[in-house]
Amino acid sequence: MQTLLNSAQNLEITNGATVAQTISRNGRLYTNQRNTVRPWRFKFAAPGMLKWSDYRDTLETVYYNDRWVPYSLNIGATAGSAWIAAYRGNHTLTGNVLNNVTCTSASGTSLVLTASANLTGKTVLKRGDYIQPTGHTYPYIVNADVAGVGSGSTMTVSLNRSFITQAGYTLAGSTLKIGPGCTFNMIVTNLPAVTLLPGQWAAFTGDFELVEQVA
């Protein structure tokens, strides 16, 4: 699935809340939001035409896994798509891991980080950055810029959804993955069929749709 995602013609990403809206007879709009885990949803169109001999192994795996085997997927994993989840702060990274920062605790939509070096003057994270504590199953988006602090001080990150507890996972002391380093645990909900065409070409009958698996 990662192979198909890397070569997708387009990618639609959503992680909105479950919201109900009602308009009364006098024209007033009422809204109600459920406190959900706001699962990630991907929808993408694979390349319009695939050489059957080149993708046969990939497609066999995809259709064998069907709609019940989860995939660990990364967005912005190729040079041409790196802009999708690129780090927006001005601190330094080692690979896709933020330097001199460790996770301390989390509560609700807040994640607390501790600086192990003087980060004053740095924008450690910017709104829109994709982040994920190392070893944690679920990625998040930063909701507000995070300014750097002195060594030993803490920073609070506002998340796009409540921090999801994970059995057996220890958050304290873990490093923080950024952007393309974040992994999404996804299950296919719409699996298009393949049409075989003259000239040994193949095409899909629709889009792939996946939803994050949240335990």
Buried (B, 14 or more C-beta within 10 A) or exposed (E): BBEBBBBBEEBEEEBEEEEEEEEEEEEEEEEEEEEEBBBBBBBBBBBEEBEBEEBEEBBEEBEEBEEEEBBEBBBBBBEEBBEBBBBBBEBEBEEBEBBBBBBBBBEEBBBBBBBEBBBEEBBBBBEEBBBBBBBBBBBBBBBEBBEBBEEEEEBBBBBBBBBBEBEEEEBEEBBBBBBBBBBBBBBBEEBBEBEEEEEEBBBBEEBBBBBBBEE
